[in-house]
């Protein structure tokens, strides 16, 4: 299976993650999730695969999170999923799926643990150098 990345090209973390996948010799399937959001079923599946709750997958910065009152602890998982489907920008990114599993790759070097042959070192857009041997830390 080629890596699958739910990507936002306007996001530096997402761009770095995609670049690390490509630098590792992988040919990822790229889904620009703002243009092609996941279905309800797929979003629920991704949440389960990643091992997060819907609340943990919500993105706050640069989204309508506050306007929608999504910090209300009374909101159910289904209501939070409804909000992410109505406003895909609320889905935190990038999400990467490979044969080794799925994860939210924040920080971007978290992707290296999902790759068959991760690049040994990578320089991010901001100049930070990451190394595969320390990328697996949680």
LOKELUM-328172 format. One record per atom (N, C-alpha, C, CB): residue number from 0; residue in one letter; atom name; y, z, x. Coordinates in pm, 1 decimal, always signed. Glycine has a CB too. Layout:
// residues N
> NUM, A, CA, Y, Z, X
...
This chain:
// residues 138
> 0, X, N, -118.8, +0.0, +84.6
> 0, X, CA, +0.0, +0.0, +0.0
> 0, X, C, +124.4, +0.0, +88.6
> 0, X, CB, +0.2, +122.7, -96.0
> 1, X, N, +215.3, -90.3, +59.5
> 1, X, CA, +344.3, -88.1, +128.2
> 1, X, C, +427.0, +26.4, +73.0
> 1, X, CB, +419.4, -223.5, +112.3
> 2, X, N, +510.9, +87.2, +156.0
> 2, X, CA, +598.2, +192.4, +103.6
> 2, X, C, +685.1, +138.7, -9.8
> 2, X, CB, +686.8, +250.2, +215.7
> 3, X, N, +712.2, +225.7, -103.7
> 3, X, CA, +799.9, +195.4, -215.9
> 3, X, C, +917.3, +290.7, -205.0
> 3, X, CB, +725.9, +209.0, -355.0
> 4, X, N, +1039.5, +237.6, -208.5
> 4, X, CA, +1156.8, +322.6, -199.5
> 4, X, C, +1247.6, +298.7, -319.5
> 4, X, CB, +1232.7, +297.1, -68.2
> 5, X, N, +1282.6, +407.9, -385.6
> 5, X, CA, +1386.1, +405.1, -489.1
> 5, X, C, +1516.2, +426.0, -414.8
> 5, X, CB, +1363.1, +515.4, -602.7
> 6, X, N, +1594.5, +320.1, -407.4
> 6, X, CA, +1704.2, +307.0, -312.0
> 6, X, C, +1838.0, +286.9, -381.0
> 6, X, CB, +1677.7, +192.0, -218.0
> 7, X, N, +1940.8, +344.1, -317.6
> 7, X, CA, +2079.6, +317.8, -357.4
> 7, X, C, +2150.5, +271.0, -231.1
> 7, X, CB, +2150.3, +446.8, -421.5
> 8, X, N, +2184.6, +141.3, -223.0
> 8, X, CA, +2245.9, +89.9, -100.7
> 8, X, C, +2382.9, +150.7, -69.4
> 8, X, CB, +2259.4, -58.6, -110.8
> 9, X, N, +2444.5, +217.6, -164.3
> 9, X, CA, +2573.5, +283.3, -140.6
> 9, X, C, +2556.7, +421.2, -76.7
> 9, X, CB, +2650.5, +296.4, -271.7
> 10, X, N, +2433.7, +467.7, -62.8
> 10, X, CA, +2404.6, +602.1, -11.3
> 10, X, C, +2357.7, +593.5, +133.6
> 10, X, CB, +2297.2, +672.6, -98.7
> 11, X, N, +2426.7, +663.5, +223.4
> 11, X, CA, +2390.7, +664.2, +364.3
> 11, X, C, +2251.3, +718.1, +389.0
> 11, X, CB, +2489.7, +744.7, +441.6
> 12, X, N, +2211.9, +824.0, +319.5
> 12, X, CA, +2078.1, +879.4, +336.6
> 12, X, C, +1972.8, +776.8, +296.8
> 12, X, CB, +2061.7, +1008.0, +253.8
> 13, X, N, +1999.0, +706.7, +188.2
> 13, X, CA, +1905.6, +604.7, +142.6
> 13, X, C, +1899.9, +488.0, +241.6
> 13, X, CB, +1945.5, +554.5, +3.1
> 14, X, N, +2014.3, +446.3, +293.0
> 14, X, CA, +2015.3, +337.5, +392.5
> 14, X, C, +1940.0, +378.2, +518.6
> 14, X, CB, +2160.2, +298.1, +428.3
> 15, X, N, +1961.0, +501.2, +565.5
> 15, X, CA, +1889.3, +549.0, +684.5
> 15, X, C, +1738.9, +554.0, +659.9
> 15, X, CB, +1940.3, +687.9, +725.6
> 16, X, N, +1699.2, +599.7, +543.5
> 16, X, CA, +1556.9, +608.4, +510.1
> 16, X, C, +1493.6, +469.2, +510.9
> 16, X, CB, +1537.2, +675.5, +372.1
> 17, X, N, +1558.7, +374.3, +446.6
> 17, X, CA, +1508.3, +237.6, +443.8
> 17, X, C, +1500.0, +181.2, +585.8
> 17, X, CB, +1598.2, +148.7, +355.5
> 18, X, N, +1600.8, +206.8, +666.4
> 18, X, CA, +1600.9, +157.1, +804.0
> 18, X, C, +1487.4, +218.4, +885.6
> 18, X, CB, +1735.2, +186.7, +870.8
> 19, X, N, +1455.9, +346.3, +863.9
> 19, X, CA, +1344.8, +409.6, +935.5
> 19, X, C, +1211.4, +347.8, +895.3
> 19, X, CB, +1342.7, +560.6, +908.6
> 20, X, N, +1197.3, +317.1, +767.2
> 20, X, CA, +1074.3, +251.8, +720.5
> 20, X, C, +1060.3, +116.4, +790.4
> 20, X, CB, +1075.5, +234.0, +564.6
> 21, X, N, +1166.4, +38.7, +788.5
> 21, X, CA, +1162.4, -94.8, +849.1
> 21, X, C, +1143.2, -87.7, +1000.4
> 21, X, CB, +1290.7, -171.1, +816.9
> 22, X, N, +1208.6, +8.7, +1066.2
> 22, X, CA, +1193.6, +23.6, +1211.6
> 22, X, C, +1051.7, +63.9, +1249.9
> 22, X, CB, +1292.5, +127.2, +1264.6
> 23, X, N, +978.6, +121.0, +1155.0
> 23, X, CA, +839.8, +161.3, +1178.7
> 23, X, C, +742.9, +45.9, +1154.7
> 23, X, CB, +803.1, +279.3, +1089.0
> 24, X, N, +796.2, -71.8, +1125.9
> 24, X, CA, +712.8, -190.1, +1107.5
> 24, X, C, +659.0, -208.1, +967.9
> 24, X, CB, +600.1, -185.3, +1200.9
> 25, X, N, +706.3, -129.3, +874.2
> 25, X, CA, +660.0, -138.7, +735.6
> 25, X, C, +747.5, -237.9, +658.7
> 25, X, CB, +662.4, +0.9, +666.9
> 26, X, N, +690.0, -300.4, +559.0
> 26, X, CA, +762.3, -391.8, +470.7
> 26, X, C, +769.9, -325.1, +333.5
> 26, X, CB, +691.9, -533.7, +462.5
> 27, X, N, +875.0, -247.6, +309.2
> 27, X, CA, +880.0, -171.0, +184.9
> 27, X, C, +914.8, -255.4, +63.0
> 27, X, CB, +979.6, -60.3, +198.3
> 28, X, N, +866.6, -207.8, -50.4
> 28, X, CA, +915.2, -258.5, -177.8
> 28, X, C, +1038.1, -174.9, -209.8
> 28, X, CB, +804.9, -250.2, -292.9
> 29, X, N, +1150.7, -240.9, -231.5
> 29, X, CA, +1276.4, -172.1, -255.3
> 29, X, C, +1314.5, -186.5, -401.6
> 29, X, CB, +1388.0, -227.2, -163.8
> 30, X, N, +1330.8, -72.6, -467.2
> 30, X, CA, +1377.5, -71.9, -605.6
> 30, X, C, +1515.5, -8.5, -606.3
> 30, X, CB, +1278.3, +5.3, -700.6
> 31, X, N, +1615.7, -89.1, -637.7
> 31, X, CA, +1751.0, -34.7, -652.9
> 31, X, C, +1756.3, +28.4, -791.2
> 31, X, CB, +1863.1, -146.5, -634.7
> 32, X, N, +1731.2, +159.0, -793.9
> 32, X, CA, +1704.6, +227.4, -919.7
> 32, X, C, +1825.3, +234.5, -1012.6
> 32, X, CB, +1656.0, +365.2, -891.7
> 33, X, N, +1946.2, +210.6, -962.6
> 33, X, CA, +2061.6, +206.7, -1052.4
> 33, X, C, +2060.6, +78.0, -1135.0
> 33, X, CB, +2193.2, +217.9, -972.2
> 34, X, N, +2004.6, -29.4, -1078.0
> 34, X, CA, +1991.8, -156.3, -1149.2
> 34, X, C, +1862.1, -164.2, -1228.1
> 34, X, CB, +1999.5, -271.9, -1051.7
> 35, X, N, +1756.3, -104.1, -1173.6
> 35, X, CA, +1624.7, -105.6, -1236.7
> 35, X, C, +1571.5, +37.3, -1241.3
> 35, X, CB, +1526.0, -199.8, -1159.9
> 36, X, N, +1620.2, +116.8, -1337.5
> 36, X, CA, +1575.7, +257.0, -1343.1
> 36, X, C, +1427.8, +268.0, -1380.0
> 36, X, CB, +1660.1, +335.6, -1444.4
> 37, X, N, +1365.3, +377.0, -1338.1
> 37, X, CA, +1224.9, +396.8, -1377.4
> 37, X, C, +1215.4, +422.5, -1527.6
> 37, X, CB, +1161.8, +514.7, -1298.7
> 38, X, N, +1099.5, +393.0, -1582.7
> 38, X, CA, +1073.2, +428.0, -1721.8
> 38, X, C, +1055.9, +580.1, -1731.0
> 38, X, CB, +946.2, +352.9, -1776.1
> 39, X, N, +1055.0, +632.5, -1849.3
> 39, X, CA, +1030.4, +775.7, -1869.2
> 39, X, C, +897.2, +814.8, -1805.8
> 39, X, CB, +1031.1, +811.4, -2020.2
> 40, X, N, +794.3, +735.1, -1832.1
> 40, X, CA, +661.4, +766.0, -1780.9
> 40, X, C, +661.0, +766.8, -1627.8
> 40, X, CB, +558.8, +664.6, -1834.0
> 41, X, N, +726.8, +667.8, -1568.1
> 41, X, CA, +730.1, +659.8, -1421.5
> 41, X, C, +810.8, +774.4, -1363.2
> 41, X, CB, +788.9, +525.5, -1375.7
> 42, X, N, +922.6, +810.0, -1425.3
> 42, X, CA, +1004.0, +921.2, -1375.1
> 42, X, C, +924.5, +1051.6, -1380.4
> 42, X, CB, +1134.7, +934.6, -1457.1
> 43, X, N, +854.2, +1074.4, -1488.3
> 43, X, CA, +771.0, +1194.9, -1499.5
> 43, X, C, +661.7, +1193.0, -1392.4
> 43, X, CB, +707.7, +1205.2, -1641.4
> 44, X, N, +601.5, +1076.2, -1369.7
> 44, X, CA, +498.3, +1062.4, -1266.5
> 44, X, C, +556.9, +1091.7, -1127.6
> 44, X, CB, +436.8, +920.0, -1270.1
> 45, X, N, +674.6, +1036.9, -1097.9
> 45, X, CA, +738.1, +1061.4, -967.7
> 45, X, C, +769.0, +1209.4, -947.8
> 45, X, CB, +866.8, +979.2, -954.9
> 46, X, N, +821.1, +1273.1, -1050.2
> 46, X, CA, +852.7, +1416.3, -1042.6
> 46, X, C, +726.4, +1495.0, -1009.6
> 46, X, CB, +914.9, +1466.7, -1175.9
> 47, X, N, +617.6, +1459.9, -1075.6
> 47, X, CA, +490.4, +1527.6, -1050.9
> 47, X, C, +439.4, +1500.3, -909.2
> 47, X, CB, +386.0, +1483.1, -1153.9
> 48, X, N, +446.6, +1374.8, -865.5
> 48, X, CA, +398.3, +1336.9, -732.3
> 48, X, C, +477.2, +1408.6, -622.2
> 48, X, CB, +408.2, +1184.4, -713.4
> 49, X, N, +607.5, +1420.7, -642.3
> 49, X, CA, +693.3, +1483.8, -542.1
> 49, X, C, +673.3, +1635.2, -540.2
> 49, X, CB, +840.5, +1450.4, -569.2
> 50, X, N, +638.3, +1690.1, -656.3
> 50, X, CA, +617.6, +1834.2, -664.9
> 50, X, C, +746.4, +1911.6, -691.3
> 50, X, CB, +554.6, +1883.7, -538.0
> 51, X, N, +841.7, +1844.5, -752.6
> 51, X, CA, +967.3, +1910.8, -789.2
> 51, X, C, +974.9, +1924.7, -940.1
> 51, X, CB, +1089.9, +1832.2, -735.6
> 52, X, N, +1065.6, +2008.0, -985.0
> 52, X, CA, +1095.9, +2013.8, -1127.0
> 52, X, C, +1204.6, +1910.7, -1156.2
> 52, X, CB, +1140.5, +2157.6, -1170.1
> 53, X, N, +1219.8, +1870.4, -1280.5
> 53, X, CA, +1330.2, +1779.7, -1312.6
> 53, X, C, +1465.9, +1835.6, -1266.3
> 53, X, CB, +1333.5, +1753.0, -1463.5
> 54, X, N, +1487.0, +1964.0, -1280.5
> 54, X, CA, +1613.6, +2025.2, -1237.8
> 54, X, C, +1633.9, +2009.2, -1086.5
> 54, X, CB, +1616.6, +2175.2, -1276.3
> 55, X, N, +1525.5, +2021.0, -1009.6
> 55, X, CA, +1535.5, +2008.1, -863.7
> 55, X, C, +1562.6, +1863.8, -820.2
> 55, X, CB, +1407.0, +2058.3, -797.9
> 56, X, N, +1528.7, +1767.2, -905.1
> 56, X, CA, +1551.2, +1627.0, -872.3
> 56, X, C, +1691.3, +1580.1, -912.4
> 56, X, CB, +1446.5, +1540.6, -940.3
> 57, X, N, +1761.7, +1659.1, -989.7
> 57, X, CA, +1896.4, +1620.0, -1033.0
> 57, X, C, +1993.2, +1613.8, -916.2
> 57, X, CB, +1948.9, +1717.2, -1138.0
> 58, X, N, +2071.9, +1507.7, -914.3
> 58, X, CA, +2179.3, +1494.8, -815.3
> 58, X, C, +2308.1, +1540.7, -881.2
> 58, X, CB, +2192.2, +1347.0, -761.9
> 59, X, N, +2384.1, +1619.4, -809.8
> 59, X, CA, +2509.3, +1672.5, -864.4
> 59, X, C, +2630.6, +1595.9, -814.9
> 59, X, CB, +2523.8, +1818.8, -828.8
> 60, X, N, +2636.4, +1575.3, -683.4
> 60, X, CA, +2753.0, +1513.3, -620.4
> 60, X, C, +2768.5, +1367.8, -665.9
> 60, X, CB, +2740.9, +1520.0, -466.6
> 61, X, N, +2890.7, +1334.0, -709.4
> 61, X, CA, +2919.8, +1196.9, -748.0
> 61, X, C, +2853.0, +1150.9, -875.8
> 61, X, CB, +2880.6, +1107.2, -639.6
> 62, X, N, +2819.8, +1245.2, -962.6
> 62, X, CA, +2750.6, +1213.2, -1088.5
> 62, X, C, +2820.5, +1284.2, -1204.7
> 62, X, CB, +2599.7, +1255.0, -1081.6
> 63, X, N, +2780.6, +1252.5, -1327.6
> 63, X, CA, +2835.4, +1324.1, -1443.8
> 63, X, C, +2766.8, +1458.6, -1470.8
> 63, X, CB, +2823.8, +1236.9, -1566.7
> 64, X, N, +2704.5, +1518.1, -1368.9
> 64, X, CA, +2630.7, +1643.4, -1383.2
> 64, X, C, +2715.5, +1750.8, -1453.1
> 64, X, CB, +2585.0, +1693.6, -1245.4
> 65, X, N, +2836.5, +1776.1, -1401.4
> 65, X, CA, +2921.1, +1880.8, -1458.4
> 65, X, C, +2969.9, +1843.4, -1597.7
> 65, X, CB, +3040.1, +1907.9, -1367.3
> 66, X, N, +3012.3, +1717.9, -1614.8
> 66, X, CA, +3061.1, +1673.1, -1745.5
> 66, X, C, +2956.3, +1691.0, -1854.5
> 66, X, CB, +3103.4, +1527.0, -1738.5
> 67, X, N, +2830.8, +1669.3, -1817.9
> 67, X, CA, +2721.9, +1679.0, -1914.9
> 67, X, C, +2669.5, +1821.3, -1931.4
> 67, X, CB, +2608.8, +1588.5, -1873.6
> 68, X, N, +2722.3, +1914.9, -1853.0
> 68, X, CA, +2679.0, +2054.0, -1863.4
> 68, X, C, +2534.3, +2074.8, -1822.6
> 68, X, CB, +2698.4, +2102.8, -2003.4
> 69, X, N, +2488.6, +2000.2, -1724.0
> 69, X, CA, +2347.8, +2006.9, -1685.5
> 69, X, C, +2310.6, +2131.4, -1606.6
> 69, X, CB, +2312.6, +1886.9, -1605.6
> 70, X, N, +2408.6, +2213.9, -1575.2
> 70, X, CA, +2377.5, +2340.9, -1508.6
> 70, X, C, +2332.9, +2447.7, -1608.2
> 70, X, CB, +2499.0, +2390.6, -1430.5
> 71, X, N, +2331.4, +2415.0, -1735.9
> 71, X, CA, +2290.4, +2508.7, -1840.9
> 71, X, C, +2140.9, +2537.7, -1826.7
> 71, X, CB, +2322.5, +2451.4, -1983.0
> 72, X, N, +2103.6, +2662.7, -1794.9
> 72, X, CA, +1961.5, +2694.7, -1775.5
> 72, X, C, +1878.6, +2681.3, -1903.1
> 72, X, CB, +1947.9, +2835.3, -1722.1
> 73, X, N, +1944.8, +2672.4, -2018.1
> 73, X, CA, +1872.2, +2658.8, -2144.1
> 73, X, C, +1819.6, +2516.9, -2166.2
> 73, X, CB, +1961.9, +2698.4, -2259.6
> 74, X, N, +1867.3, +2421.0, -2087.8
> 74, X, CA, +1820.8, +2283.5, -2105.1
> 74, X, C, +1674.9, +2271.2, -2060.7
> 74, X, CB, +1910.2, +2185.4, -2025.3
> 75, X, N, +1597.4, +2202.6, -2141.6
> 75, X, CA, +1454.6, +2184.9, -2112.2
> 75, X, C, +1434.6, +2071.9, -2011.0
> 75, X, CB, +1375.4, +2155.3, -2242.2
> 76, X, N, +1314.2, +2066.8, -1955.3
> 76, X, CA, +1280.3, +1956.8, -1865.2
> 76, X, C, +1298.4, +1822.9, -1935.9
> 76, X, CB, +1135.7, +1971.3, -1813.8
> 77, X, N, +1257.3, +1814.9, -2061.5
> 77, X, CA, +1270.8, +1689.8, -2137.3
> 77, X, C, +1417.7, +1650.3, -2151.7
> 77, X, CB, +1206.0, +1703.8, -2276.4
> 78, X, N, +1505.6, +1746.3, -2174.7
> 78, X, CA, +1648.5, +1716.0, -2186.3
> 78, X, C, +1705.6, +1668.1, -2052.4
> 78, X, CB, +1725.6, +1840.0, -2235.4
> 79, X, N, +1659.8, +1726.9, -1943.1
> 79, X, CA, +1706.5, +1684.5, -1811.5
> 79, X, C, +1655.7, +1544.1, -1778.5
> 79, X, CB, +1661.0, +1784.2, -1703.9
> 80, X, N, +1532.5, +1515.5, -1815.4
> 80, X, CA, +1477.3, +1380.9, -1795.4
> 80, X, C, +1555.2, +1281.0, -1880.7
> 80, X, CB, +1325.3, +1376.8, -1830.9
> 81, X, N, +1586.1, +1317.8, -2004.6
> 81, X, CA, +1667.7, +1231.0, -2090.3
> 81, X, C, +1801.0, +1198.2, -2023.4
> 81, X, CB, +1692.1, +1297.6, -2227.0
> 82, X, N, +1863.1, +1298.3, -1962.6
> 82, X, CA, +1991.9, +1277.1, -1895.3
> 82, X, C, +1975.9, +1181.6, -1777.1
> 82, X, CB, +2050.8, +1411.8, -1847.2
> 83, X, N, +1868.2, +1197.7, -1698.3
> 83, X, CA, +1845.0, +1108.8, -1583.6
> 83, X, C, +1818.8, +965.2, -1629.1
> 83, X, CB, +1726.3, +1159.5, -1499.7
> 84, X, N, +1751.0, +949.2, -1741.0
> 84, X, CA, +1725.0, +815.0, -1792.1
> 84, X, C, +1852.7, +750.6, -1845.5
> 84, X, CB, +1618.7, +819.7, -1901.8
> 85, X, N, +1937.8, +831.0, -1908.9
> 85, X, CA, +2064.3, +779.4, -1961.6
> 85, X, C, +2164.4, +751.3, -1850.1
> 85, X, CB, +2124.1, +878.2, -2061.1
> 86, X, N, +2155.9, +828.3, -1741.4
> 86, X, CA, +2248.8, +816.6, -1627.9
> 86, X, C, +2166.2, +818.6, -1499.6
> 86, X, CB, +2356.2, +932.9, -1628.2
> 87, X, N, +2107.7, +705.5, -1458.0
> 87, X, CA, +2019.6, +704.3, -1341.1
> 87, X, C, +2083.8, +758.4, -1213.3
> 87, X, CB, +1972.6, +564.9, -1316.5
> 88, X, N, +2216.1, +758.6, -1203.5
> 88, X, CA, +2283.2, +814.4, -1084.9
> 88, X, C, +2248.4, +962.8, -1067.7
> 88, X, CB, +2437.0, +796.5, -1096.3
> 89, X, N, +2200.3, +1026.3, -1174.4
> 89, X, CA, +2160.4, +1166.9, -1167.6
> 89, X, C, +2028.1, +1187.4, -1094.6
> 89, X, CB, +2150.2, +1223.9, -1306.8
> 90, X, N, +1951.4, +1079.4, -1073.2
> 90, X, CA, +1824.4, +1091.4, -1001.7
> 90, X, C, +1855.3, +1097.3, -853.0
> 90, X, CB, +1727.6, +972.0, -1035.0
> 91, X, N, +1818.6, +1208.2, -790.2
> 91, X, CA, +1844.8, +1221.9, -647.1
> 91, X, C, +1761.6, +1119.3, -572.1
> 91, X, CB, +1813.2, +1366.0, -597.3
> 92, X, N, +1812.3, +1075.3, -460.9
> 92, X, CA, +1748.4, +969.9, -383.8
> 92, X, C, +1766.0, +994.7, -236.2
> 92, X, CB, +1804.5, +833.7, -421.5
> 93, X, N, +1688.8, +919.9, -158.7
> 93, X, CA, +1587.2, +820.9, -193.1
> 93, X, C, +1451.7, +886.6, -217.6
> 93, X, CB, +1575.5, +716.6, -82.4
> 94, X, N, +1376.7, +827.5, -306.5
> 94, X, CA, +1238.5, +869.2, -330.5
> 94, X, C, +1150.1, +763.3, -265.9
> 94, X, CB, +1206.9, +885.9, -485.9
> 95, X, N, +1054.1, +807.7, -185.4
> 95, X, CA, +962.3, +715.5, -118.1
> 95, X, C, +819.3, +751.8, -156.9
> 95, X, CB, +980.8, +720.5, +37.4
> 96, X, N, +740.4, +647.7, -185.1
> 96, X, CA, +599.5, +663.2, -220.1
> 96, X, C, +518.4, +577.7, -122.4
> 96, X, CB, +571.9, +621.5, -370.3
> 97, X, N, +417.2, +639.6, -58.9
> 97, X, CA, +324.0, +567.3, +28.3
> 97, X, C, +183.3, +618.3, -0.7
> 97, X, CB, +360.9, +585.8, +180.5
> 98, X, N, +86.8, +566.1, +74.1
> 98, X, CA, -51.0, +615.5, +62.1
> 98, X, C, -60.6, +764.2, +95.9
> 98, X, CB, -144.2, +535.3, +153.6
> 99, X, N, +33.5, +813.9, +174.8
> 99, X, CA, +31.3, +954.1, +217.3
> 99, X, C, +97.5, +1047.5, +117.2
> 99, X, CB, +99.2, +968.2, +350.9
> 100, X, N, +156.2, +993.9, +11.7
> 100, X, CA, +219.9, +1078.0, -88.1
> 100, X, C, +357.5, +1029.2, -126.3
> 100, X, CB, +228.8, +1218.1, -38.6
> 101, X, N, +432.9, +1118.1, -187.3
> 101, X, CA, +567.8, +1085.9, -233.8
> 101, X, C, +658.2, +1203.6, -202.8
> 101, X, CB, +569.4, +1052.9, -386.5
> 102, X, N, +784.0, +1172.2, -174.5
> 102, X, CA, +879.8, +1279.3, -152.6
> 102, X, C, +1021.4, +1228.3, -168.8
> 102, X, CB, +861.2, +1340.7, -14.6
> 103, X, N, +1107.1, +1324.5, -196.9
> 103, X, CA, +1250.9, +1301.6, -193.0
> 103, X, C, +1288.6, +1311.0, -45.8
> 103, X, CB, +1332.1, +1406.0, -283.3
> 104, X, N, +1341.7, +1205.1, +9.3
> 104, X, CA, +1367.9, +1199.8, +154.3
> 104, X, C, +1511.4, +1239.0, +185.4
> 104, X, CB, +1339.2, +1059.0, +209.5
> 105, X, N, +1541.8, +1363.6, +164.0
> 105, X, CA, +1668.5, +1425.4, +199.0
> 105, X, C, +1633.9, +1547.1, +282.2
> 105, X, CB, +1754.1, +1463.3, +71.7
> 106, X, N, +1656.4, +1547.4, +409.5
> 106, X, CA, +1721.1, +1443.5, +488.4
> 106, X, C, +1629.3, +1323.1, +508.6
> 106, X, CB, +1764.3, +1499.4, +623.3
> 107, X, N, +1688.3, +1213.9, +552.4
> 107, X, CA, +1617.7, +1085.8, +560.3
> 107, X, C, +1494.5, +1090.1, +649.8
> 107, X, CB, +1711.2, +979.5, +610.0
> 108, X, N, +1495.1, +1173.5, +753.2
> 108, X, CA, +1380.2, +1177.2, +844.3
> 108, X, C, +1253.2, +1231.0, +779.5
> 108, X, CB, +1413.6, +1260.9, +964.5
> 109, X, N, +1263.5, +1286.2, +660.2
> 109, X, CA, +1143.3, +1330.3, +588.6
> 109, X, C, +1048.6, +1213.8, +562.0
> 109, X, CB, +1181.6, +1397.5, +456.4
> 110, X, N, +1102.8, +1092.0, +562.3
> 110, X, CA, +1019.3, +974.0, +537.9
> 110, X, C, +916.3, +953.6, +648.6
> 110, X, CB, +1106.5, +849.5, +525.1
> 111, X, N, +944.8, +996.1, +769.7
> 111, X, CA, +856.4, +967.9, +882.6
> 111, X, C, +716.1, +1023.9, +862.0
> 111, X, CB, +915.5, +1024.4, +1009.7
> 112, X, N, +705.1, +1136.6, +793.4
> 112, X, CA, +573.4, +1196.0, +767.5
> 112, X, C, +492.2, +1114.3, +667.2
> 112, X, CB, +589.5, +1338.5, +716.3
> 113, X, N, +556.6, +1022.8, +596.0
> 113, X, CA, +487.4, +940.5, +497.0
> 113, X, C, +440.3, +806.9, +553.0
> 113, X, CB, +577.6, +916.3, +379.3
> 114, X, N, +481.7, +774.6, +674.8
> 114, X, CA, +454.4, +642.2, +729.6
> 114, X, C, +330.2, +640.7, +817.9
> 114, X, CB, +573.7, +593.5, +808.6
> 115, X, N, +259.4, +528.0, +816.6
> 115, X, CA, +137.8, +513.3, +896.2
> 115, X, C, +168.8, +517.2, +1045.3
> 115, X, CB, +66.5, +382.7, +860.9
> 116, X, N, +273.8, +450.6, +1088.8
> 116, X, CA, +311.4, +443.4, +1229.8
> 116, X, C, +461.4, +467.9, +1244.3
> 116, X, CB, +272.4, +306.0, +1290.4
> 117, X, N, +505.1, +591.9, +1224.7
> 117, X, CA, +648.7, +616.8, +1226.9
> 117, X, C, +710.5, +587.3, +1363.0
> 117, X, CB, +676.8, +759.9, +1188.2
> 118, X, N, +831.2, +535.9, +1358.1
> 118, X, CA, +907.5, +512.1, +1479.7
> 118, X, C, +923.1, +646.1, +1552.5
> 118, X, CB, +1047.5, +447.4, +1447.6
> 119, X, N, +914.8, +644.8, +1684.6
> 119, X, CA, +921.5, +769.9, +1762.2
> 119, X, C, +1060.6, +832.0, +1757.7
> 119, X, CB, +881.3, +744.3, +1907.5
> 120, X, N, +1161.8, +749.8, +1769.9
> 120, X, CA, +1299.7, +798.6, +1760.5
> 120, X, C, +1379.6, +699.5, +1678.4
> 120, X, CB, +1363.6, +818.2, +1902.0
> 121, X, N, +1483.9, +751.4, +1615.0
> 121, X, CA, +1569.6, +667.4, +1531.1
> 121, X, C, +1710.7, +724.1, +1536.0
> 121, X, CB, +1516.6, +660.5, +1383.5
> 122, X, N, +1807.0, +635.2, +1546.9
> 122, X, CA, +1946.9, +677.4, +1545.0
> 122, X, C, +2005.8, +643.6, +1409.1
> 122, X, CB, +2028.3, +609.4, +1659.4
> 123, X, N, +2049.9, +747.7, +1338.4
> 123, X, CA, +2109.4, +730.6, +1206.5
> 123, X, C, +2248.1, +667.1, +1217.5
> 123, X, CB, +2118.1, +865.7, +1133.7
> 124, X, N, +2299.5, +625.7, +1104.1
> 124, X, CA, +2432.4, +564.1, +1097.9
> 124, X, C, +2539.9, +650.5, +1161.5
> 124, X, CB, +2469.4, +535.6, +954.6
> 125, X, N, +2526.3, +782.2, +1149.4
> 125, X, CA, +2628.7, +872.6, +1202.4
> 125, X, C, +2607.1, +906.7, +1349.4
> 125, X, CB, +2631.6, +1000.0, +1121.3
> 126, X, N, +2504.6, +845.3, +1411.6
> 126, X, CA, +2477.6, +868.9, +1552.9
> 126, X, C, +2374.3, +976.4, +1580.5
> 126, X, CB, +2602.8, +904.8, +1621.0
> 127, X, N, +2333.2, +1052.1, +1478.9
> 127, X, CA, +2230.5, +1155.1, +1498.2
> 127, X, C, +2097.3, +1088.1, +1532.9
> 127, X, CB, +2215.7, +1243.9, +1370.3
> 128, X, N, +2031.6, +1140.4, +1634.9
> 128, X, CA, +1900.7, +1088.4, +1675.0
> 128, X, C, +1793.1, +1180.4, +1618.9
> 128, X, CB, +1889.0, +1077.1, +1830.9
> 129, X, N, +1694.2, +1120.4, +1552.6
> 129, X, CA, +1581.7, +1198.4, +1501.2
> 129, X, C, +1455.0, +1152.3, +1571.4
> 129, X, CB, +1568.2, +1183.6, +1346.1
> 130, X, N, +1361.1, +1244.0, +1582.6
> 130, X, CA, +1233.3, +1216.2, +1647.4
> 130, X, C, +1119.9, +1246.5, +1551.5
> 130, X, CB, +1218.0, +1298.2, +1777.2
> 131, X, N, +1018.8, +1163.1, +1552.3
> 131, X, CA, +906.7, +1176.3, +1459.4
> 131, X, C, +837.0, +1310.6, +1470.9
> 131, X, CB, +807.2, +1065.9, +1482.7
> 132, X, N, +828.2, +1364.3, +1590.9
> 132, X, CA, +752.0, +1488.2, +1608.1
> 132, X, C, +815.7, +1608.7, +1537.4
> 132, X, CB, +737.4, +1518.5, +1755.7
> 133, X, N, +944.0, +1602.9, +1506.8
> 133, X, CA, +1007.4, +1713.7, +1434.7
> 133, X, C, +1040.4, +1677.1, +1291.2
> 133, X, CB, +1133.6, +1757.1, +1506.0
> 134, X, N, +1009.7, +1554.0, +1250.1
> 134, X, CA, +1047.8, +1509.5, +1115.5
> 134, X, C, +962.7, +1570.2, +1006.6
> 134, X, CB, +1039.6, +1360.4, +1106.5
> 135, X, N, +843.1, +1616.9, +1038.1
> 135, X, CA, +753.9, +1669.4, +936.6
> 135, X, C, +789.8, +1808.0, +886.9
> 135, X, CB, +617.1, +1671.3, +988.8
> 136, X, N, +889.6, +1868.5, +948.2
> 136, X, CA, +928.0, +2002.3, +902.8
> 136, X, C, +978.2, +1995.9, +760.6
> 136, X, CB, +1035.3, +2063.3, +994.6
> 137, X, N, +945.4, +2096.3, +685.9
> 137, X, CA, +991.6, +2104.9, +545.8
> 137, X, C, +1123.2, +2175.2, +538.0
> 137, X, CB, +889.7, +2177.1, +457.9
